[in-house]
């Protein structure tokens, strides 16, 4: 916990419950849009609190509705539900019970924080004037559940005025809150290139068209886009992390596949990068008399925080407890909400070198000290207090 923050006794008392909740959720990781057991758990917990639940949102999502006395505004808080296809390497009592699946991105913590907020709002010495919508979103990991929820009209139906989300983050110190105005997380796309050449015996290469050679030249040429076609002060990344092709050692390869990702913070930068990449590909086709199939899938926009919401957030938490972080080339589908609604996304630091809690997100040893979850609950509560969302405190 971050005791220097504006702290409520109700949050202080619930640390044990938060730890138990996180452990129970960590044991039942489920992949995107398969979060049936997770959804059942969330519904049971919300129902026990007397909170009205809406289920089956874009498949497996859940929303909890807490109406205020006058309901002039509605504040939405979002937690993602899905886990990853990662083998857990932690030897802990609450280790994943589902082989090959793990909450390696902290979503078990995000849901725990939202359930903790629900309990404080219902059982604490508070009386809400404004409404609160607790949104448990499926399918964040590469499947764009947020976009589906926006398109479903759910937030319009509940007349959401502002939406908030957080992410546990080992890049900053445990208990610290990290945020920045403007672009904070990257726009991302996935790109697959399939190079088609012509087979021939390895001893007669002139009889074929070597797709491996073309792929190698293409890979090197693409790297010059960042260094020669973009402003060096404008961050962008093109990474090809997988290359496969060929049949046997003594045959000219007919087909090679490259799989990669593109990350930028600005849409105009992305458009420049995309057009240059396609031009390089077409140039290779002409030079080597081959065919290159391009599959470019645009994924998430950039997470972009409004300045006024960042300033309000810092005032709510106490500026000394908020770190202005550098932008990161990670992606997050919370950006889809921000495209339509005023929204703020922030990091909750989990890095604790003394306890060895240093592993990155998506790592089989990612873990965190559950004490930090109370900080997350308090951060959300501080937002509502600062927004004067309560009749009585």
Order of alpha helices (4+ residues) and beta strands (2+ residues): alpha-alpha-alpha-beta-beta-beta-alpha-beta-beta-alpha-alpha-beta-beta-beta-beta-beta-alpha-beta-beta-beta-alpha-beta-beta-alpha-beta-alpha-beta-alpha-beta
